[in-house]
Amino acid sequence: MGEDPVETSVRYRDLWGTAKRRDLLRSLQDPELEAKYTRLAPDLRLGYPFKPRTVEEAYLSWVPATDLFRESHSGIKTARDSLLVDIERQALETRMQGYFDPSLPHDSLARTCPVALIDTVGFDADRTREKLQSQGIGSGSVLPYDYRPFDRRWLYWERSTKLLDRNRAEYVDALPTLCPQIVLAQRTRKGFDPPLCVTALGSYHLIESVSLIFPLRLNPPEAEHLFAAALSDEDRARTAWNLSERAWAGLEGLGIDDPSVVFYHVLATLHSPAYREANAGALRQDWPRVPWPSLPSLSLARGREQGEGEPAADAPGTEAMRAALEASAELGRRVAALLDPETPVPGITTGALEPALRRIAVWTILDGSPPMASDFEVTAHWGYRGQGGVVMPATGRLMGGVPDPESPLGPETVDVALNDRAVWRGVPQAVWEYKLGGYQVLKKWLSYREKDVLGRPLTPEEIRHFTATARRIATLLALGPELDAAHVASAQRCATESPTA
């Protein structure tokens, strides 16, 4: 027979400084030692953390966001960006024409684009090029490609070789044209950032850590698919939505007819500052959880509607639950539009601008003289090419901006230099520091546009893109209180009697 189990406990205390080992040993003689430790109850659902974690009481009763979708995919990994990716479509097409040109020897191509002819594990550069030349440039496609946050580019994509390190053919085949997608990391190296929402094919490095892409919709099964013929019209329409049975159960239980509510509710919740602050500890451990109706919460809500038990303000019924989720999703749609640089947003990027936005990121010549061609060059050292041609961020140059006491984001602003004469004036400090996917968004975008990296000045359209991005971010940050209120409402309405796994 085994021994009786021994009762164990986990207790936590911080010791700081270079003398912490000495302090720990001395503390063993302290008669009040136990009172200085915090007793913990590590939870498997958080990965058994042996450190206090900030988390809402109901958090573990919510649904992992990943469980609300049927499919997820990893983004496309090129490993040969300087060949296969470009900011300008024409430049990419011209480069690929050279790659496919049999009259251009390998060594000549290697001088202009070395990465095209470098062998790597599982990739024979010469044989791959020869095979693709035999198939012709039309065997692939030039497609829109969301490369980094707010940075849409062009990708040459083909499925038959390892020219793309990971072409993710199953992802490309499943994705409808310009379909909204949530890009979500389990966690980044420096904590949790809210997810991206993109509409083109996504890069593996859209987020600097390992991430997954969750499309809103999916292409229906092909006619020759094993089970396609057995699908009813209703089932076929249902398969076009990338939702799990758990998501469908919540929609049907509440009588919500619009399946996109799930997608946009998740996006809104994860962009709520209050949600991220209240659950910061849990978000460092695993995929985020979001309020979503479960069978217990639906039963509880229906019971209260029918007068069973004491009425409660936090979960009055299915009608309130439905309204809370639909309101959250409506905010999520606004977040999605702001995150996609190709989606026009009236009052922010098109039409009559909101007055507070007109002062943000205004391209300005410092001495007030007429613009010159060189004023469009980014030479303030925002980026450079490192080993292997990889673009690295640099320090750049900021100048103190004129304070804006009327800004809801705080009065501090910076002027972001392109060069010695031109700046984007009046960028709120909070906008400049804003991060997505582990990247400081505006600084990351600039690092790829340094003249020594890009090889040319910015176009007027690119000047405007930076301004528009700053204004999108400012609007997204100002949306925080509404997102917080929507999260609180959905969390209260979807509450159950007790947390469940």
C-alpha positions in Angstrom: 0.0 0.0 0.0 1.2 3.5 -0.8 1.9 6.1 1.8 -0.8 8.6 2.8 -0.7 11.8 0.6 1.2 14.7 2.2 -0.6 18.0 2.2 1.4 20.5 0.2 1.1 24.2 -0.5 2.7 26.8 -2.7 3.8 30.1 -1.2 5.3 33.1 -2.9 7.6 36.0 -1.8 9.8 38.5 -3.8 13.4 39.1 -2.7 15.3 41.8 -4.6 18.9 42.9 -5.1 22.3 41.3 -5.2 22.0 40.1 -1.6 18.8 38.1 -2.1 20.4 34.8 -1.4 21.8 36.1 1.9 18.4 37.6 2.8 16.7 34.3 2.0 18.9 32.4 4.3 18.5 34.9 7.1 14.8 34.9 6.8 14.7 31.2 7.7 15.3 32.3 11.3 12.4 34.9 11.2 9.6 33.8 13.6 7.1 35.7 11.4 8.4 34.2 8.2 5.2 32.5 7.1 3.2 35.8 7.3 5.6 37.3 4.7 4.6 34.8 2.1 1.5 34.7 -0.1 -0.3 31.4 -0.3 -1.0 30.4 -4.0 -3.4 27.9 -5.5 -1.8 27.4 -9.0 -4.4 26.5 -11.6 -3.8 24.0 -14.5 -5.8 26.2 -16.8 -3.2 28.9 -16.4 -0.3 26.4 -16.8 0.4 26.1 -13.0 2.1 29.5 -12.5 4.1 29.6 -9.3 3.7 33.4 -9.1 0.7 35.6 -8.4 -1.2 36.4 -11.6 -3.6 39.3 -12.1 -6.9 37.8 -13.4 -10.6 38.6 -13.2 -12.6 36.3 -10.9 -14.7 35.0 -13.8 -11.9 34.7 -16.3 -11.5 30.9 -16.1 -15.2 30.4 -16.7 -14.8 32.1 -20.1 -14.0 30.4 -23.4 -10.5 30.3 -24.9 -10.8 32.6 -28.0 -9.2 29.8 -30.1 -12.1 27.5 -29.2 -14.6 29.7 -31.0 -13.1 29.0 -34.4 -13.1 25.9 -36.5 -9.8 26.5 -38.3 -6.6 28.4 -37.8 -3.5 28.8 -39.9 0.1 29.9 -39.7 1.1 32.7 -41.9 3.2 32.5 -45.1 7.0 32.3 -44.4 9.1 33.3 -47.4 12.7 33.2 -46.0 13.5 35.0 -49.3 11.8 38.4 -48.8 14.2 40.4 -50.9 13.2 38.2 -53.9 9.5 37.4 -53.3 8.1 40.5 -51.4 8.0 44.2 -52.4 6.3 47.4 -51.5 5.7 48.1 -55.2 3.9 45.5 -57.4 5.7 46.6 -60.5 9.1 46.2 -58.9 8.2 42.7 -57.7 6.9 41.7 -61.2 10.1 43.0 -62.9 12.3 41.1 -60.4 10.4 37.9 -60.9 10.6 38.2 -64.7 14.3 38.2 -64.3 14.1 35.2 -62.1 12.1 33.3 -64.7 14.2 34.5 -67.6 16.3 31.5 -68.9 18.7 33.8 -70.7 19.8 35.3 -67.4 22.5 33.1 -65.9 22.4 32.0 -62.3 25.5 34.0 -61.4 24.1 37.2 -63.0 20.9 36.9 -60.9 23.0 36.2 -57.8 24.8 39.5 -58.2 21.5 41.5 -58.2 19.5 39.3 -55.8 21.8 37.0 -53.8 19.1 35.4 -51.7 17.5 33.9 -54.9 20.5 31.5 -55.4 21.5 30.6 -51.9 20.9 27.0 -50.9 19.4 26.3 -47.6 18.2 23.1 -45.8 15.7 21.5 -48.1 16.1 24.1 -50.8 18.3 23.6 -53.9 18.3 27.1 -55.4 19.5 26.2 -58.9 17.2 23.3 -59.4 14.2 25.2 -58.0 14.8 28.0 -60.5 15.2 25.6 -63.4 12.0 23.8 -62.5 10.1 27.0 -62.2 11.5 28.4 -65.5 10.1 25.3 -67.2 6.7 26.0 -65.7 6.7 29.8 -66.5 6.0 32.8 -64.4 2.2 32.2 -64.8 2.5 29.1 -62.5 2.4 31.5 -59.6 0.6 34.7 -58.7 1.3 38.2 -57.4 -1.0 38.6 -54.4 -1.6 41.3 -51.7 0.3 40.4 -48.6 0.0 41.9 -45.1 3.6 41.9 -44.1 3.7 43.8 -40.8 1.1 45.9 -38.9 -0.3 48.6 -41.2 2.2 47.5 -43.9 0.5 46.0 -47.0 2.9 44.6 -49.7 2.9 42.3 -52.7 4.0 38.6 -52.7 4.9 36.2 -55.5 3.3 33.0 -54.4 3.5 29.5 -55.9 2.7 26.1 -54.6 4.9 23.5 -56.4 8.4 24.1 -54.9 10.2 25.3 -51.8 10.8 28.8 -53.2 8.6 29.9 -50.4 9.9 28.4 -47.2 6.4 27.7 -46.1 3.8 28.5 -48.7 0.9 27.4 -46.5 -1.2 26.2 -49.5 -4.0 25.0 -47.2 -4.3 28.5 -45.9 -4.3 30.1 -49.3 -6.9 27.6 -50.6 -9.2 28.1 -47.6 -9.1 32.0 -47.6 -11.7 33.9 -49.6 -10.5 37.1 -51.3 -10.0 40.0 -48.9 -11.4 38.1 -46.0 -11.1 39.6 -42.4 -8.7 37.6 -40.2 -7.7 37.9 -36.6 -4.0 37.4 -36.1 -3.4 36.3 -32.5 -0.3 35.2 -30.6 -0.4 33.0 -27.5 1.9 35.6 -26.0 4.7 37.9 -27.3 8.1 38.1 -25.7 7.2 41.3 -23.7 3.6 40.4 -22.8 0.2 40.4 -24.5 -0.6 42.7 -27.4 -4.0 43.0 -28.9 -4.5 41.1 -32.1 -4.2 42.4 -35.6 -7.1 42.2 -38.1 -6.0 41.9 -41.7 -7.7 41.2 -45.0 -4.9 39.9 -47.3 -2.7 36.9 -46.9 -0.8 37.2 -43.7 2.9 36.9 -43.0 4.3 34.4 -40.5 6.0 37.4 -39.0 3.0 39.7 -38.7 3.5 39.2 -35.0 7.0 38.8 -33.7 6.2 35.6 -31.8 4.5 32.4 -32.9 0.9 33.3 -33.9 -2.2 31.8 -35.6 -4.5 33.4 -38.1 -8.3 32.9 -37.7 -10.3 33.8 -40.8 -13.9 35.1 -40.5 -15.0 32.9 -43.5 -13.7 29.9 -45.4 -14.0 28.8 -48.9 -16.7 26.0 -49.1 -15.5 22.4 -49.8 -14.7 21.7 -53.4 -17.2 19.7 -55.4 -14.9 16.7 -55.4 -14.5 16.8 -51.6 -15.4 13.4 -50.0 -18.4 14.8 -48.1 -19.3 17.8 -50.3 -22.1 16.0 -52.1 -23.8 15.1 -48.9 -24.0 18.7 -47.6 -27.3 20.4 -47.7 -27.5 24.1 -48.9 -27.8 25.1 -45.2 -24.8 23.1 -44.1 -22.8 24.4 -47.1 -23.6 27.9 -46.1 -22.7 27.1 -42.5 -19.3 25.7 -43.5 -18.5 29.1 -45.1 -18.2 30.5 -41.5 -15.1 29.6 -39.6 -16.9 28.9 -36.4 -16.7 26.0 -33.9 -19.8 24.1 -32.6 -19.3 26.0 -29.3 -19.6 29.3 -31.1 -22.7 28.1 -33.0 -24.3 26.9 -29.8 -24.0 30.4 -28.3 -25.4 32.1 -31.4 -28.4 29.7 -31.7 -29.1 29.8 -27.9 -29.4 33.6 -28.1 -31.1 33.7 -31.5 -28.3 35.7 -33.1 -28.6 35.4 -36.9 -25.3 37.1 -37.8 -22.4 34.6 -37.4 -19.8 37.5 -37.7 -20.8 38.6 -34.2 -18.4 35.9 -32.8 -15.4 37.2 -34.8 -16.0 40.9 -34.0 -16.8 40.3 -30.4 -13.5 38.5 -29.9 -11.7 41.4 -31.6 -13.4 44.0 -29.5 -12.8 42.2 -26.2 -9.1 41.7 -26.8 -8.7 45.4 -27.7 -10.3 46.5 -24.4 -7.6 48.1 -22.2 -9.5 47.2 -19.1 -9.7 43.6 -20.1 -6.0 43.4 -20.8 -5.1 45.1 -17.5 -7.4 43.0 -15.4 -6.2 39.8 -16.9 -2.6 40.6 -17.5 -1.3 37.7 -15.5 -3.4 35.1 -17.3 -2.6 36.6 -20.7 1.1 35.9 -20.1 0.4 32.2 -19.8 -1.9 31.0 -22.5 -4.3 31.9 -25.3 -6.8 34.6 -24.1 -10.3 33.7 -22.9 -13.3 35.8 -23.7 -16.9 36.0 -22.3 -19.2 33.8 -24.4 -22.5 32.2 -23.4 -22.2 28.6 -22.1 -25.1 26.2 -21.5 -25.1 27.1 -17.7 -25.2 30.8 -18.4 -28.0 30.5 -21.0 -30.0 28.3 -18.7 -29.5 30.8 -15.9 -30.5 33.7 -18.1 -33.7 31.9 -19.3 -34.6 31.0 -15.8 -34.4 34.6 -14.7 -36.5 35.6 -17.7 -39.1 33.1 -16.5 -39.1 34.3 -13.0 -37.1 31.4 -11.5 -34.9 32.5 -8.6 -34.0 36.0 -7.6 -33.5 38.4 -10.5 -30.0 39.6 -10.9 -28.7 42.8 -12.6 -25.5 41.1 -13.8 -27.3 38.5 -16.0 -31.0 39.5 -16.5 -31.7 37.3 -19.5 -31.0 36.2 -23.0 -32.2 39.4 -24.5 -29.7 41.5 -22.5 -27.0 38.9 -23.2 -27.7 39.1 -26.9 -27.7 42.9 -26.9 -24.3 43.0 -25.0 -22.6 40.7 -27.5 -24.1 42.5 -30.5 -22.9 45.9 -29.1 -19.5 44.4 -28.5 -19.4 43.1 -32.1 -20.4 46.5 -33.5 -17.3 48.0 -31.8 -15.2 45.1 -33.1 -16.2 46.1 -36.7 -15.0 49.6 -36.0 -11.7 48.2 -34.6 -11.3 46.0 -37.7 -11.8 49.0 -40.1 -9.2 51.0 -38.2 -6.7 48.2 -38.2 -6.9 47.6 -42.0 -5.0 50.3 -43.9 -6.9 49.6 -47.1 -10.4 50.2 -45.5 -11.5 53.8 -45.8 -12.8 55.2 -42.5 -15.1 58.3 -43.0 -14.0 61.2 -40.8 -10.6 59.7 -40.2 -9.1 58.8 -43.5 -11.8 60.1 -45.9 -14.3 63.0 -46.1 -14.3 65.8 -43.6 -11.8 65.0 -40.8 -12.8 65.2 -37.2 -11.2 68.4 -35.8 -9.0 66.7 -33.3 -7.4 64.5 -36.0 -6.4 67.4 -38.3 -3.5 68.3 -36.0 -2.1 64.7 -35.9 1.0 63.8 -38.0 0.9 66.7 -40.4 3.8 66.6 -42.9 5.7 69.9 -42.5 8.8 71.6 -43.8 10.5 73.0 -40.7 11.6 76.3 -42.2 8.4 76.8 -44.1 10.1 76.9 -47.5 8.6 75.1 -50.6 9.2 71.3 -50.6 12.1 69.9 -52.6 12.5 66.3 -53.9 15.0 65.5 -51.0 12.3 66.4 -48.5 10.6 63.1 -49.3 13.7 61.0 -48.4 13.8 59.2 -45.0 17.4 59.8 -43.9 16.9 60.2 -40.1 18.4 56.7 -39.5 15.2 54.8 -38.7 16.5 51.5 -40.2 19.4 49.7 -41.8 20.2 46.3 -43.4 21.9 43.9 -41.0 23.4 40.5 -41.6 21.8 38.7 -44.5 20.0 41.9 -45.6 17.5 41.7 -42.8 16.1 45.2 -42.0 16.8 46.3 -38.4 15.3 49.3 -36.6 17.6 52.1 -35.5 17.2 55.1 -33.2 15.9 57.6 -35.7 15.2 61.2 -34.6 12.3 62.6 -32.6 11.8 66.2 -31.6 9.6 67.6 -28.9 6.2 68.6 -30.3 3.9 71.3 -29.3 1.7 70.1 -26.4 -2.0 69.5 -27.3 -4.0 70.1 -24.1 -7.3 69.2 -25.9 -6.1 65.7 -26.9 -7.9 62.8 -25.2 -4.6 60.9 -25.4 -2.7 63.4 -23.3 -1.0 66.6 -24.2 2.5 65.2 -25.0 3.3 65.1 -28.7 6.5 64.4 -30.8 7.6 65.5 -34.2 8.9 62.5 -36.2 11.8 63.4 -38.5 12.1 62.2 -42.1 15.3 64.2 -42.6 16.8 67.5 -41.6 14.0 69.6 -43.1 10.8 67.5 -43.0 8.8 66.1 -40.1 5.4 64.6 -39.3 4.3 67.2 -36.7 2.1 66.6 -33.7 2.1 62.8 -33.3 0.7 62.1 -29.8 3.2 60.3 -27.6 0.8 57.5 -27.0 0.3 57.0 -30.7 4.1 56.9 -31.3 4.6 54.3 -28.6 1.6 52.1 -29.7 2.5 48.5 -30.2 0.9 45.6 -32.1 2.3 42.1 -32.4 5.3 43.1 -30.4 6.2 45.9 -32.8 6.2 49.6 -32.2 4.0 50.2 -35.2 5.1 53.6 -36.6 8.8 53.1 -35.9 8.7 49.6 -37.5 7.1 51.0 -40.7 9.7 53.8 -40.9 12.6 51.3 -40.5 11.7 49.8 -43.9 11.4 53.2 -45.5 14.9 54.5 -44.7 16.3 55.6 -48.1 19.3 53.3 -47.8 16.8 50.4 -47.3 14.1 51.4 -49.7 16.4 52.8 -52.3 14.2 55.8 -53.2 12.3 58.7 -51.6 8.8 58.2 -50.2 5.9 58.9 -52.6 3.2 61.4 -51.6 0.9 58.4 -51.1 3.3 57.0 -48.5 3.6 60.3 -46.8 -0.2 60.3 -46.4 -0.2 56.6 -45.3 2.0 57.5 -42.3 -0.4 60.3 -41.4 -3.5 58.2 -41.8 -1.9 55.4 -39.7 -1.2 57.8 -36.9 -4.8 59.0 -37.0 -6.2 55.4 -37.1 -4.1 54.6 -34.0 -5.3 57.7 -32.2 -8.9 56.8 -33.0 -8.4 53.3 -31.8 -6.8 54.5 -28.5 -9.7 56.9 -28.0 -12.1 54.0 -28.4 -10.8 52.4 -25.2 -13.5 53.6 -22.8 -16.3 52.3 -25.1 -14.4 49.0 -25.6 -14.0 48.7 -21.8 -17.7 49.3 -21.2 -18.7 46.7 -23.8 -16.3 44.2 -22.2 -17.8 44.7 -18.7 -21.3 44.3 -20.1 -20.6 41.1 -22.0 -18.7 39.7 -19.0 -21.6 40.4 -16.7 -24.2 39.0 -19.0 -22.3 35.8 -19.8 -21.5 35.0 -16.1 -22.2 31.5 -14.8 -22.8 30.4 -11.3 -19.3 29.2 -10.8 -16.2 28.9 -13.0 -15.9 25.8 -15.1 -12.9 24.4 -17.0 
